[in-house]
Amino acid sequence: MPLADSDGTSIYYERHGSGPAILFVHGSGGHHAAWWQQVAALREEFTVVTVDLRGFGKSDSSMAEFDGQDFPGDVVSVLDQEDITDAMLVGQSIGSVAALRAALLRPERVSSVVLGHSLGGISHPELKELAAADRAEAVKLPVIDRLLTRPFQQERADLTFLFQQMGTFNVARMQDLRNLDTDGPTLDEIRASGVRVAFLAGEKDAVLSVKTVTRAHELLPGSHLEIVPDAPHSMYWETPQPYNAAVARLRRTLTAPKEAA
């Protein structure tokens, strides 16, 4: 069983396929197995790495409490263990915050970060205000309706049930990740790191609006923006084909300037 050591905490991860590296960082209800549709689709062309943050999946969950500020180090421990030097980190929701911070900790190992359905915890007053307004609307909905569309829930009751079951394998909960989204990096810090950033969002995301994501892209020169039509917050699960296509496209193109330098 592959394990990385993150300051004394055992972090479970898996490595599949070969080629340019993509490392997926799950959100509050996920773990390494949540990426089953991505691993199967992408491993023929890319090295696909999945990881369990502490308190999730098969990683160490024995601690009395969890500190979200430790999660970026969990990602870094896997990069170091596998000696990956040109990773594209792909985060999902709050996992994007851990991904961006891990990239800033190890820019020599990370060439790009894809912020999936998230602003990555970027510290900017206008973005914080926009995201807060989006959250105020999202909390009016049942949790499952924030993550998956109603038609999908009705048509794919099997995959909706499996989606909900995924979180039952975790000890850590959303509240354990909340403080990840504090004291975030500034736009200047991101630019100075040399790490390329892409915003990846769904047109029907009920948690973070297209308007907010587009504004973040406008404020971060050189960033990329991918909006997938008809896709919800958990696009990786409900609409995997366009999600996988977007991730593959970004991996092929995002890092080209840095690789050529």
Secondary structure, DSSP 8 states (H G I E B T S, - for coil): --EEEETTEEEEEEEEE-SSEEEEE--TT--GGGGHHHHHHHTTTSEEEEE--TTSTTS---SSS--GGGHHHHHHHHHHHHT-SSEEEEEETTHHHHHHHHHHH-TTTEEEEEEETS-TT---HHHHHHHHHHHHHHTTS-HHHHHS-HHHHHH-HHHHHHHHHHGGG-S--HHHHGGGGSS---HHHHHHHT-EEEEEEETT-SSS-HHHHHHHHHHSTT-EEEEETT--TTHHHHSHHHHHHHHHHHHHHTTHHHHH-
